[in-house]
Amino acid sequence: MADLRIAAIAAVLLASSGSGVAVSQDDLLERFLTPAPQERQRIEQVEIPVAQERQIGEQQFTAFERQLRRQGIRLHTSGPDHRYVRQLVTEIRPLMSHHQRYPKIRVWIAQTDVTDAHAFPGGRVVITSGMLEFTQSEAALVGVLAHELSHIDRGHQLESLRSFLAAQNSWKRGSLDDLMAGGRLMMNAFARPFRPEQETQADRDAVRWMMQLGYHPDALADLFERLADRDRGRRVPLPGFLRSHPWHEERQRDVRQYAAQEARKTGVRLDQLDLAKENWKDRRPRRLR
Ligand SMILES: [Zn+2]
């Protein structure tokens, strides 16, 4: 991998020095990191068969599980919390654009105080017991789970692989422009494992799905607010759900704005939506009441 990366940088340096335009290192770096619209299109056009996706997800999950085990954190697939989360995921899944590609979403609870959640390609979700406790309402928990399902639905975790494959395709074509594009695509494959705009997309999908299921989107905004309050003045190592996400305050603001906009668009009355706190306390989904 490292050799290819060096080749990619060399290719772009070669191509840009050949163009005769003087550019600073920062400009170059920014160019590496920002795929042009047609490159973005090339990334999106790369198809990954579902069987391959599942395989990738399984590998990532196994590595994650091993990492947790080293920290003494156990994963559960039984008990009231697990059943509850699984029931909620079953409610959300049909709202995914590609729900047919993901007929089954598997769920694990990681036993730790850390507030976190992860999604893996192919349809796997891990939520920590710390996050489950921190949500304080069924609406917020649905928001967190919906956010993770959105990452799966939009194939966000496959973006690096797609960039990598798109880079290879570019290099096969072989012109100088293709070589340049290949270099940028390759950098995109390694530079940013999670992009902030993907987090915003996942938050917005979560808001829409919450509203469609009758949950008040403020629950998700409030969750971000409480995370911001908790972490204020505290430098925490940011784990998966929080890593490279826009700051909690920004996410909180965006969720509220987007919810208001969606309410206007769809005619949904926010005051008629539910936080379902009692359901969360009883671990009994609102729909099953
Ligand atoms: Zn996320």
Residues whose N, C-alpha, C, O or C-beta is under 5 A from the ligand:
A	BS01	ZN	E199 A202 F241
